Amino acid sequence: MAKRQDTKKFFENLSGAGKSIGVLTSGGDAQGMNAAVRAVVRMGIYVGAKVYFVHEGYQGMVDGGDNIEEASWESVSSMLQVGGTVIGSARCKEFRSHEGRLKAAHHLVQRDITNLCVIGGDGSLTGANLFREEWSGLLEELVQQGLIDEEAAQNNSELHIVGMVGSIDNDFCGTDMTIGTDSALHRIIEVVDAIMTTAQSHQRTFVLEVMGRHCGYLALVSALACGADWVLIPEMPPEDGWEEQMCQKLSENRADKKRLNIIIVAEGAIDSHNKPITTDHIKELVVSCLGFDTRVTILGHVQRGGTPSAFDRILASRMGVEAVLALLEASASTPACVVSLCGNQAVRLPLMECVQMTQDVQKAMDEKNFEEAVRLRGSSFNVAVLNVGAPAAGMNAAVRSAVRVGITEGHKMFAVNDGFEGFYKGQIKEIKWGDVGGWTGQGGSILGTKRTLPAKHLDKIAEQIRIHNINALLVIGGFEAFLGVMELSAAREKYNEFCVPMVMVPATVSNNIPGSDLSIGADTALNAITDTCDRIKQSASGTKRRVFIIETMGGYCGYLASVGGLAAGADAVYIYEEPFDIRDLQSNVEHLTEKMKTGIQRGLVLRNENSNENFTTDFIYQLYSEEGKGVFDCRKNVLGHMQQGGAPSPFDRNFGTKIAAKAIQWISRKLKDSYKEGKVFANTEDTACLLGMRRRAMVFQPVVQLKDQTDFIHRIPKEQWWLKLRPLMKILAKYKTSYDVSDSGQLEHVTRVRPKKVD
């Protein structure tokens, strides 16, 4: 892996002057492609390069003419919220031939385009790499045929290629999430949530087919996110006899008074003999074996459509900027690369290594080596689970996951109602497998949550731990949960009852917990903000010359405002972490005045609720109204608690499920380590932890060690990763600013997952 430079490196040193970049979308469309195109165009223009749209993918490159069109700053306005691809995509047979690629090379050389940003799947990216390998030979042929001269060949001697993976299937190795996958999950979950209400009414079984001819990601994650009874995917064909097992499982669920069954099938699902498993076959099976009223729903192209999610907009915007940086830094010896996200870290990976690994997966599946395909992709204790702080969408998915994984690990699970307040009042009861059925898709906190801290009630909480013989604690919540675990950990010297493993999982819309880049609930809140901003921008496009001032939640943490602003295409975002004064406000008004002279006659300004005690939302609204008189008018909107409500997004359901499962597995290990002479005793720092997402990995960190990283007065971490995205937002809004690229992706090799040894 490439070592990161310690010194800061700013992209001002990377000039695009004299360079031309072509951007195209190829293969199947995916939501978020337009956000990627927009970012490439604006970042390219920002660094002084010319940027060209290549319409209709490789077909447009082969045909030339008007299909290759220079892009302007304004030409990508309003693209961010549009699904599909505005510049068009087509599958092109001609480009697969040598003659087709020769035509494409000629059309690029005519415009001095020697940098290509290709957004598509593995087929599109493989084609781009072949084009690059043949480039010098193609130029020689063009010279021989008299179509270009020696000087043109010399000036365009190197072709640089950077790929971004746009595919709803998430079937490309080397990247955690491809552009479009999260939005496709949104569509699936919307349908499943709607179907569940009608299925419940009639006690029906629904068989849903989702996309994924060779990859079961959509099926598996949507099954996790909606609590499906059964899932069938191509990578893990069920063993012989699966039909009886499935029917038995469905029958048991009905016996437990569950009124509906959901079975999710990937379109490419097969059995262990490579025979397709169809939705009709499953329906016939359920009807003939169980007699259940069964319906089939095939989602089809609904999954490709609709507005891109906040996650896809941010992912595509970050990757688009990263792609331009990669092209500016490319040399003759740099291999064609894919820009990607690993955890929360931007990475660059050699394109053909990723393609090769993706093809190896398919080869392993074709050869029925299913374990290889997947590889490429104790005693009983009492464990208590509680929610602390404000409610956050995804909390219930985390509780469900914790309860069921805990029961599977052999523990007795206890639910504590109303946080630490319910704890000291004795609102504790055993929670069983069936009790958490259907919790995944529900917003808020079913257990109930309060902001009460434990410090004043330590005697009573210790007593309840004794009464119920609680051996471990899982606390799911926000900043109060973090403080609560710290207080319990500090009280271990006085109370032996608190000498048990305890872990906190961050769940707050504010995303203000030290030790974690992301919190459960923040993605749902971002989507709520983005949806509202989309509607507001749509209203503004009708009236023209209007600026909206929108206030977001977050306490003193500017995450929602900043990342929401990036996802919504805001012109300015005011936050506490980046102090601003009246001169900054004046500068923003002048910037918007200039913008109104162009074809984009609307503005969007976001303000974090606690960004400044004097420059309130009302003050900023009145200032903009006064200073913009005769040029634009203003409206304001306080989003309030709508950011906390609603059904959790697929990301939050999935994230909550995975992180809680990991927390319970950690608890099981710590219980095993600390169980001596018939009792649990854990009083070391590493037995009171916060489980957080740090860059690429889930990390357990002792809460004591996070003290120094925390600003307790303002309830935020002292260092916040997302502040590095703010210059990106400003660049895409046409502000001149400094952008630190020392944290951008470095080229590294694709790592293969090693199989774990089983005892």
Stockholm file with secondary structure:
# STOCKHOLM 1.0

chainA/1-759         MAKRQDTKKFFENLSGAGKSIGVLTSGGDAQGMNAAVRAVVRMGIYVGAKVYFVHEGYQGMVDGGDNIEEASWESVSSMLQVGGTVIGSARCKEFRSHEGRLKAAHHLVQRDITNLCVIGGDGSLTGANLFREEWSGLLEELVQQGLIDEEAAQNNSELHIVGMVGSIDNDFCGTDMTIGTDSALHRIIEVVDAIMTTAQSHQRTFVLEVMGRHCGYLALVSALACGADWVLIPEMPPEDGWEEQMCQKLSENRADKKRLNIIIVAEGAIDSHNKPITTDHIKELVVSCLGFDTRVTILGHVQRGGTPSAFDRILASRMGVEAVLALLEASASTPACVVSLCGNQAVRLPLMECVQMTQDVQKAMDEKNFEEAVRLRGSSFNVAVLNVGAPAAGMNAAVRSAVRVGITEGHKMFAVNDGFEGFYKGQIKEIKWGDVGGWTGQGGSILGTKRTLPAKHLDKIAEQIRIHNINALLVIGGFEAFLGVMELSAAREKYNEFCVPMVMVPATVSNNIPGSDLSIGADTALNAITDTCDRIKQSASGTKRRVFIIETMGGYCGYLASVGGLAAGADAVYIYEEPFDIRDLQSNVEHLTEKMKTGIQRGLVLRNENSNENFTTDFIYQLYSEEGKGVFDCRKNVLGHMQQGGAPSPFDRNFGTKIAAKAIQWISRKLKDSYKEGKVFANTEDTACLLGMRRRAMVFQPVVQLKDQTDFIHRIPKEQWWLKLRPLMKILAKYKTSYDVSDSGQLEHVTRVRPKKVD
#=GR chainA/1-759 SS CCCCCSSCCBGGGSCCTTCEEEEEECSSCCTTHHHHHHHHHHHHHHTTCEEEEETTHHHHHHHCGGGEEECCTGGGTTCTTCCSCTTCCCCCSGGGSHHHHHHHHHHHHHTTCCEEEEEECHHHHHHHHHHHHHHHHHHHHHHHTTSSCHHHHHHTCCCEEEEEEBCTTCCCTTCSCCBTHHHHHHHHHHHHHHHHHHHHHHTCEEEEEESCSSCCHHHHHHHHHHTCSEEECTTSCCCTTHHHHHHHHHHHHHHTTCCCEEEEEETTCBCTTSCBCCHHHHHHHHHHHHCCCEEEEECGGGGGCSCCCHHHHHHHHHHHHHHHHHHHHCCTTSCCEEEEEETTEEEEEEHHHHHHHHHHHHHHHHTTCHHHHHHHCCCCCEEEEEEESSCCTTHHHHHHHHHHHHHHTTCEEEEETTHHHHHHHTCEEECCGGGGTTCTTCCSCSSCEECCCSGGGHHHHHHHHHHTTCCEEEEEESHHHHHHHHHHHHGGGTCGGGCSCEEEEEBCTTCCCTTCSCCBTHHHHHHHHHHHHHHHHHHHHHHCSEEEEEEECCTTCCHHHHHHHHHHTCSEEECTTSCCCHHHHHHHHHHHHHHTTSSCCEEEEEEETTSCSSSCHHHHHHHHHHHTTTTCEEEEEECGGGGTCSSCCHHHHHHHHHHHHHHHHHHHHHHHHHEETTEECCCSGGGEEEEEEETTEEEEEEGGGGGGGEETTTTEESSCGGGGGHHHHHHHTTCCCCCBCTTSCCBCCCCCCCCCCCC
#=GC SS_cons         CCCCCSSCCBGGGSCCTTCEEEEEECSSCCTTHHHHHHHHHHHHHHTTCEEEEETTHHHHHHHCGGGEEECCTGGGTTCTTCCSCTTCCCCCSGGGSHHHHHHHHHHHHHTTCCEEEEEECHHHHHHHHHHHHHHHHHHHHHHHTTSSCHHHHHHTCCCEEEEEEBCTTCCCTTCSCCBTHHHHHHHHHHHHHHHHHHHHHHTCEEEEEESCSSCCHHHHHHHHHHTCSEEECTTSCCCTTHHHHHHHHHHHHHHTTCCCEEEEEETTCBCTTSCBCCHHHHHHHHHHHHCCCEEEEECGGGGGCSCCCHHHHHHHHHHHHHHHHHHHHCCTTSCCEEEEEETTEEEEEEHHHHHHHHHHHHHHHHTTCHHHHHHHCCCCCEEEEEEESSCCTTHHHHHHHHHHHHHHTTCEEEEETTHHHHHHHTCEEECCGGGGTTCTTCCSCSSCEECCCSGGGHHHHHHHHHHTTCCEEEEEESHHHHHHHHHHHHGGGTCGGGCSCEEEEEBCTTCCCTTCSCCBTHHHHHHHHHHHHHHHHHHHHHHCSEEEEEEECCTTCCHHHHHHHHHHTCSEEECTTSCCCHHHHHHHHHHHHHHTTSSCCEEEEEEETTSCSSSCHHHHHHHHHHHTTTTCEEEEEECGGGGTCSSCCHHHHHHHHHHHHHHHHHHHHHHHHHEETTEECCCSGGGEEEEEEETTEEEEEEGGGGGGGEETTTTEESSCGGGGGHHHHHHHTTCCCCCBCTTSCCBCCCCCCCCCCCC
//
